[in-house]
Amino acid sequence: MNVSIIRYLLGYILKIEAILLLLPCLVSVLYGESNWIYFLITSCIGAALGFLLSHRKPDRTIFYLKEGCVTTSLGWIVLSLLGCLPFYLSGEIPSFTDALFETISGFTTTGASILSDVEALSRGMLFWRSFTHWIGGMGILVFLLAIIPLTGGSNINLMRAESTGPSVGKLVPKVRHTARILYIIYIGMTVVQMLLLLLGRMPLFDAVVTSFGTAGTGGFGIYNNSIAGYSPYIQWVVTIFMILFGINFNAYFLLFFGQFKSALSMEEVRYYLLTIFAASCVIFFNILSTVQNGFEALTQSAFQVASIISSTGFSTVDFDQWNTISKTILVCLMFIGACAGSTGGGMKVSRFVLVIKTIGKELSSYIYPRRVKKIKVDGKPVAHEVVRSVNVYFITFILVFVISLLLISLEGYDLVTNFTTVATLINNIGPGLAKVGPTQNFGFFSPLSKYVMMFDMLAGRLELFPVLILLHPSLWREFFGKIASKTRRETL
């Protein structure tokens, strides 16, 4: 294992975060808040650690999927450990466990909170809290690939380890250019949303942090009622952009270069939009009798469906009060999630499409045992390796889900609370039902349960395996073996 490249990249991640921490520091200064010093202190700590880790270039720049997974997992962990310090040092979140939970929830774009009164936070902390969504939405390593040249190895393994979905490819021949294109699209869509929110007379600060939360599909609100206090126009803008950020970014790339036919023919995007339409219609008719008029029912149903399937987690209503069928649909959408290659969470529409087609193929083999049938997506045959990886992902997901559910159930809360807690965190949604509903928070859980939840959020955001690989004993035997061997050589 190439330990030196892992060390080098972790150092760069810390230096990037140190620079990004200066933005909330500036916000605190502009609003006349005294806690700017905590952002500055944390930034200095990050810069110092980053310099120590990255000042010496790696012996070899070659790295493979193993190094990519380890770097990604450790990168997100150190990112969160450093990022939680302003909350903790300032005393605005006095518990280190709670500060770490809030930060991991931000970077993984989950949006679950331990705070009972969000409005008690300072402007600088609110900005940083939402900014973590935007940083984590596209991924810090994708940003790293966009700004620093890495040669001599298969650096697409970093992108594969961090990006969402069953498979990741290059939009253009060079990975660095692919990363830049993704960030150009990401930044452009964020800016457009900000401008549209400002047209709806949303305050500038609110427009910025709301756009961060929508772009990263995170859902941290700056008010206790989330988005409920804003006008229907603003709610519809947020609804549309939640849907847009849940679409595979490859579709935007194709549209940008005029390949409209290819973009519109993407099966995953069609099924994603069809699911949103169908779920919104069912919920619309189910809540129609409980609201003032049809437009309000349409606004609420479309908003919550878009919020859950895109894994954003904003809310305009306490959907825990809706009838059983509406809540069941929302729970199902938690698992389905957004498209692969988007900023959204969940298990991804593409995986469900492949599983359904695999089931269809298996049934067909019972009826026509001699027929050879290929699974196709977008008219192209899917490699057996991709189908196998999707099947393994589903099995692993179920195992992690069940183990997490059992651990959290030790606290003795009701099944709906426990089940939706794990479902909403491992799928990076945010709100659940019952005690973790849209008007509640996760602060009442014990520290042990919170660390299980933090693991689930990281595992869900990084598609399980990059995090699970850290638990493999052979990895650490190899790691410490490399360290010991290097130490012996230097001693001799």
C-alpha positions in Angstrom: 0.0 0.0 0.0 1.3 3.4 -0.9 1.2 5.1 2.5 3.1 8.2 1.3 0.4 9.2 -1.2 -2.3 8.8 1.4 -0.4 11.0 3.8 0.2 13.6 1.1 -3.4 13.8 0.0 -4.7 14.0 3.6 -2.4 17.0 4.1 -3.8 18.7 1.0 -7.4 18.0 2.3 -6.5 19.7 5.6 -5.0 22.7 3.8 -8.0 23.1 1.6 -10.3 23.0 4.7 -8.1 25.5 6.4 -8.7 27.9 3.5 -12.4 27.2 3.4 -12.7 28.0 7.2 -11.8 31.6 6.4 -15.2 32.1 4.8 -17.2 31.6 8.0 -14.6 33.6 9.8 -15.2 36.5 7.4 -19.0 36.1 7.9 -18.6 36.3 11.7 -16.5 39.5 11.3 -19.1 41.1 8.9 -21.9 40.4 11.4 -19.8 41.7 14.3 -19.6 38.4 16.1 -16.7 37.5 18.5 -16.5 33.8 17.5 -14.5 34.6 14.3 -11.4 33.7 16.4 -12.5 30.1 16.7 -12.6 29.7 12.9 -9.2 31.4 12.6 -7.7 29.1 15.3 -9.1 26.0 13.6 -7.9 27.2 10.2 -4.4 27.6 11.6 -4.5 24.1 13.1 -5.6 22.7 9.8 -2.9 24.6 7.9 -0.2 23.5 10.3 -1.2 19.8 10.2 -1.7 20.0 6.4 1.8 21.4 5.9 3.4 18.7 8.1 1.7 15.9 6.1 2.1 17.3 2.6 5.4 19.3 2.6 7.3 16.1 1.6 6.2 14.8 -1.8 5.4 11.1 -2.0 8.0 8.6 -3.1 5.6 7.1 -5.6 2.4 8.7 -7.0 0.9 5.5 -8.2 -2.2 4.4 -6.3 -5.0 2.0 -6.9 -8.6 1.5 -5.7 -7.4 0.4 -2.2 -5.5 3.6 -1.7 -8.4 5.5 -3.1 -10.8 4.0 -0.6 -8.5 4.5 2.4 -7.7 8.1 1.4 -11.4 8.9 0.9 -12.5 7.4 4.2 -9.7 8.9 6.2 -10.1 12.2 4.4 -13.7 12.5 5.4 -12.9 11.6 9.0 -10.1 14.2 9.4 -12.3 16.7 7.5 -15.0 16.2 10.1 -12.7 16.2 13.1 -11.2 19.5 12.2 -14.5 20.9 11.0 -16.2 20.3 14.4 -13.7 22.4 16.4 -15.4 25.8 15.8 -18.7 24.4 17.2 -16.9 22.9 20.2 -14.3 25.6 21.0 -16.9 28.4 20.8 -19.3 26.5 23.2 -22.2 26.8 20.8 -22.3 23.0 20.8 -20.5 22.2 24.1 -20.3 18.4 23.7 -17.6 17.2 21.4 -19.7 14.2 20.4 -22.6 16.4 19.4 -20.3 18.8 17.6 -18.8 15.9 15.6 -22.2 14.5 14.9 -23.4 17.9 13.5 -20.3 18.2 11.4 -20.4 14.7 10.0 -24.1 15.2 9.3 -23.1 18.4 7.4 -20.2 17.0 5.3 -22.1 13.8 4.4 -25.1 16.0 3.4 -27.4 14.1 5.8 -28.9 17.1 7.6 -29.7 15.3 10.8 -29.2 17.6 13.8 -28.8 17.3 17.5 -29.9 21.0 18.0 -33.3 21.8 19.5 -33.0 25.5 18.7 -31.1 26.1 15.5 -31.8 29.9 15.7 -29.6 30.1 18.8 -26.5 29.7 16.7 -24.5 32.7 15.5 -24.5 33.7 11.9 -20.9 32.4 11.4 -21.8 29.0 12.8 -25.0 28.8 10.7 -23.0 29.7 7.6 -20.3 27.0 8.3 -23.0 24.5 9.1 -24.6 24.9 5.7 -21.3 25.4 3.9 -20.3 21.9 5.0 -23.2 20.6 2.9 -21.9 22.4 -0.2 -18.3 21.1 0.4 -19.5 17.5 0.9 -22.1 17.6 -1.9 -19.7 17.2 -4.8 -16.9 15.8 -2.6 -13.7 17.2 -1.3 -11.5 14.7 -3.3 -13.3 15.6 -6.5 -12.3 19.2 -5.7 -8.8 18.0 -4.9 -8.5 16.3 -8.3 -9.7 19.6 -10.0 -6.9 21.7 -8.5 -3.8 19.5 -8.2 -2.1 17.4 -10.8 -1.6 13.7 -9.9 0.4 11.7 -12.4 1.7 8.2 -12.7 -1.3 6.4 -11.4 -5.0 5.7 -11.9 -6.3 8.7 -10.0 -9.9 8.0 -11.2 -9.8 5.6 -8.2 -10.2 8.6 -5.9 -13.3 9.7 -7.8 -14.7 6.2 -7.8 -14.2 5.9 -4.1 -16.0 9.2 -3.4 -18.6 9.5 -6.1 -22.1 8.0 -5.7 -23.6 5.2 -7.8 -22.7 1.7 -9.1 -20.1 2.9 -11.6 -18.1 6.1 -12.3 -16.5 7.0 -15.6 -14.6 10.0 -17.1 -16.6 12.6 -19.0 -13.5 13.6 -20.8 -10.1 11.8 -21.2 -8.4 13.4 -18.3 -9.8 12.9 -14.7 -8.7 16.4 -13.7 -10.7 18.0 -16.5 -13.7 15.8 -15.5 -13.5 17.1 -12.0 -13.3 20.7 -13.2 -16.4 20.2 -15.4 -18.3 18.7 -12.5 -17.5 21.7 -10.3 -18.3 24.2 -13.0 -21.7 22.7 -13.3 -22.1 22.5 -9.5 -21.1 26.1 -8.9 -23.2 27.4 -11.9 -26.4 25.7 -10.6 -25.8 27.0 -7.1 -25.4 30.6 -8.3 -28.5 30.3 -10.5 -30.5 29.1 -7.5 -29.2 32.0 -5.3 -30.3 34.6 -7.9 -33.8 33.0 -8.2 -34.1 33.1 -4.4 -33.1 36.7 -4.3 -35.7 37.5 -6.9 -38.2 36.1 -4.5 -37.0 38.7 -1.9 -35.2 36.2 0.2 -32.5 37.8 2.4 -29.0 37.4 1.0 -27.7 35.3 3.9 -30.8 33.1 3.7 -30.4 32.7 0.0 -26.7 31.7 0.2 -27.1 29.1 3.0 -30.3 27.7 1.5 -28.6 27.3 -1.9 -25.7 25.5 -0.1 -28.1 23.1 1.6 -30.0 22.5 -1.7 -26.9 22.0 -3.9 -25.4 19.6 -1.5 -28.8 18.0 -0.9 -28.1 18.4 2.8 -31.1 20.3 4.3 -29.7 22.2 7.3 -32.1 25.0 7.8 -31.4 28.2 9.7 -34.8 28.4 11.2 -36.5 25.9 13.5 -39.4 25.5 11.0 -36.9 24.8 8.1 -38.4 26.3 4.9 -42.0 26.5 6.1 -41.8 30.3 6.8 -40.9 31.3 3.2 -43.3 32.1 0.3 -44.7 29.5 -2.1 -42.4 30.9 -4.8 -39.3 30.2 -2.7 -40.6 26.8 -1.8 -41.1 25.9 -5.5 -37.6 27.2 -6.4 -36.1 25.0 -3.7 -38.3 22.1 -4.9 -37.1 22.4 -8.5 -33.5 22.6 -7.6 -33.7 19.7 -5.1 -34.9 17.6 -8.1 -32.2 19.1 -10.4 -29.4 18.4 -8.0 -30.6 14.8 -7.7 -30.1 14.2 -11.4 -27.0 12.5 -12.7 -24.5 15.3 -13.6 -23.6 13.4 -16.8 -26.9 14.5 -18.2 -25.9 18.1 -17.7 -22.6 17.5 -19.3 -24.4 16.0 -22.4 -26.8 19.0 -22.5 -24.0 21.5 -22.1 -22.3 20.0 -25.2 -25.6 19.8 -27.2 -26.1 16.1 -27.0 -29.8 16.4 -26.1 -30.8 13.0 -27.5 -28.3 11.2 -25.3 -29.2 13.2 -22.2 -33.0 12.7 -22.7 -32.5 9.0 -23.3 -30.9 8.2 -19.9 -33.1 5.6 -18.3 -32.2 6.5 -14.7 -33.2 10.1 -15.1 -36.5 9.1 -16.6 -37.3 6.7 -13.8 -36.2 9.2 -11.2 -38.6 11.9 -12.6 -41.4 9.3 -13.0 -41.0 8.2 -9.4 -41.2 11.8 -8.2 -44.3 12.4 -10.3 -46.1 9.3 -9.2 -45.3 9.7 -5.5 -46.3 13.4 -5.6 -49.7 12.5 -7.2 -50.5 9.8 -4.6 -49.6 12.1 -1.6 -51.4 15.0 -3.2 -54.7 13.1 -3.3 -54.1 11.8 0.2 -53.5 15.2 1.9 -55.9 17.2 -0.3 -58.7 17.1 2.3 -56.4 18.2 5.2 -55.2 21.5 3.6 -56.8 24.8 2.5 -56.7 24.3 -1.2 -55.3 22.2 -4.1 -52.3 24.5 -4.7 -51.1 24.1 -1.1 -51.5 20.3 -1.3 -49.5 20.3 -4.5 -46.8 22.5 -3.0 -46.5 20.3 0.1 -46.6 17.0 -1.7 -44.1 18.0 -4.4 -41.7 19.7 -1.9 -41.6 16.7 0.5 -41.2 14.1 -2.2 -38.4 16.1 -3.8 -36.8 16.7 -0.4 -36.8 13.0 0.5 -35.9 11.3 -2.8 -33.1 13.8 -3.4 -32.0 13.2 0.3 -32.1 17.0 1.0 -34.3 16.8 4.1 -35.8 20.3 4.1 -39.4 20.4 5.3 -42.4 22.8 4.9 -44.8 20.7 7.0 -44.7 18.1 9.8 -45.2 15.1 7.4 -45.2 12.8 10.5 -48.8 13.9 10.9 -49.8 12.6 7.4 -51.7 9.4 6.9 -49.9 6.0 6.8 -49.7 5.6 3.0 -48.1 9.0 2.6 -45.5 8.3 5.3 -44.8 4.8 3.8 -44.2 6.3 0.4 -41.7 8.8 1.9 -39.9 6.0 3.7 -39.6 4.0 0.5 -38.2 7.1 -1.3 -35.5 7.3 1.4 -34.1 4.0 0.2 -34.6 4.7 -3.5 -32.7 8.0 -3.4 -31.5 10.1 -6.2 -29.5 9.3 -9.4 -26.0 8.0 -9.5 -23.4 10.7 -10.1 -25.6 13.4 -8.4 -25.1 15.0 -5.0 -28.1 13.0 -3.6 -28.0 10.1 -1.3 -30.0 6.9 -1.0 -29.3 3.6 -2.7 -29.7 5.2 -6.1 -32.3 4.8 -8.8 -29.8 3.1 -11.1 -29.3 0.3 -8.7 -33.0 -0.4 -8.4 -33.3 -0.3 -12.2 -30.5 -2.9 -12.4 -32.0 -5.1 -9.7 -35.5 -5.1 -11.3 -33.9 -6.0 -14.7 -31.9 -8.8 -13.0 -35.1 -10.2 -11.5 -36.8 -10.0 -14.9 -33.9 -11.8 -16.5 -34.0 -14.5 -13.8 -37.7 -15.1 -14.2 -37.2 -15.2 -18.0 -34.6 -17.9 -17.6 -37.2 -20.1 -15.8 -39.6 -19.8 -18.7 -37.0 -19.9 -21.5 -34.0 -21.8 -20.1 -32.1 -21.8 -23.4 -32.5 -18.1 -24.1 -29.4 -15.9 -23.4 -30.6 -12.5 -22.3 -28.4 -9.5 -21.7 -29.3 -6.8 -19.1 -29.2 -3.4 -20.9 -29.4 0.1 -19.6 -29.7 3.0 -22.1 -29.6 0.4 -24.9 -26.1 -0.8 -23.8 -25.3 -4.2 -22.2 -24.3 -4.0 -18.6 -21.2 -5.9 -17.6 -21.6 -8.8 -15.3 -19.1 -7.2 -12.9 -21.4 -4.2 -12.5 -24.5 -6.4 -11.8 -22.4 -8.4 -9.3 -21.3 -5.3 -7.5 -24.8 -4.0 -7.3 -26.0 -7.3 -5.8 -23.2 -7.3 -3.3 -24.0 -3.7 -2.4 -27.6 -4.6 -1.6 -26.5 -7.5 0.6 -23.9 -5.4 2.5 -26.4 -2.5 2.9 -28.9 -4.9 4.5 -26.3 -6.3 6.9 -25.1 -2.8 8.0 -28.7 -1.6 8.3 -29.7 -4.6 10.5 -26.6 -4.3 12.8 -27.1 -0.6 13.2 -30.8 -1.1 14.0 -30.0 -3.7 16.6 -27.4 -1.4 18.3 -29.7 1.6 18.4 -32.6 -0.5 19.6 -30.7 -1.2 22.8 -31.9 2.2 24.0 -35.5 1.0 24.1 -37.2 3.5 21.8 -40.1 2.4 19.6 -39.6 0.6 16.3 -40.7 3.4 14.0 -38.1 5.8 15.7 -35.3 3.2 15.5 -36.1 2.0 11.9 -36.4 5.5 10.4 -33.4 6.7 12.3 -31.1 4.2 10.6 -33.0 4.6 7.3 -32.6 8.4 7.2 -29.0 8.4 8.3 -27.5 5.6 6.2 -29.4 7.1 3.2 -28.2 10.7 4.2 -31.8 12.0 4.3 -32.1 13.9 7.6 -35.6 13.7 9.2 -37.3 10.5 10.0 -40.6 9.7 11.8 -41.8 9.6 15.4 -39.1 10.9 17.8 -36.9 11.9 14.8 -39.6 13.5 12.7 -39.2 16.8 10.9 -39.9 18.9 14.0 -37.7 16.8 16.3 -33.9 16.2 16.6 -31.4 13.5 17.4 -30.0 15.0 20.6 -31.7 12.6 22.9 -29.7 9.5 21.8 -26.8 8.3 23.9 -23.2 8.9 22.8 -22.8 5.2 21.8 -25.8 5.5 19.5 -24.6 8.7 18.1 -21.3 7.1 17.1 -23.2 4.3 15.4 -25.1 7.0 13.6 -22.0 8.8 12.6 -20.6 5.6 11.1 -23.9 5.1 9.2 -23.8 8.6 7.8 -20.2 8.2 6.6 -20.8 4.7 5.2 -24.0 5.9 3.4 -22.3 8.9 1.8 -19.2 6.9 0.7 -21.3 3.9 -0.6 -20.3 1.5 2.3 -17.1 -0.1 1.0 -14.6 2.7 1.4 -15.6 2.9 5.1 -15.9 -0.8 5.6 -12.4 -1.4 4.2 -11.0 0.5 7.2 -12.3 -2.4 9.4 -10.4 -5.0 7.5 -7.5 -6.4 9.6 -5.2 -7.1 6.7 -5.3 -3.5 5.7 -3.8 -2.4 9.0 -1.3 -5.2 9.0 -0.1 -4.0 5.7 -0.1 -0.4 6.8 1.9 -0.9 10.0 4.2 -3.3 8.1 5.0 -0.5 5.7 5.7 1.9 8.5 7.9 -0.6 10.4 9.8 -1.4 7.2 10.4 2.3 6.4 11.5 2.9 10.0 14.1 0.1 9.8 15.5 1.4 6.5 15.9 4.9 8.0 17.5 3.5 11.1 20.0 1.5 9.1 
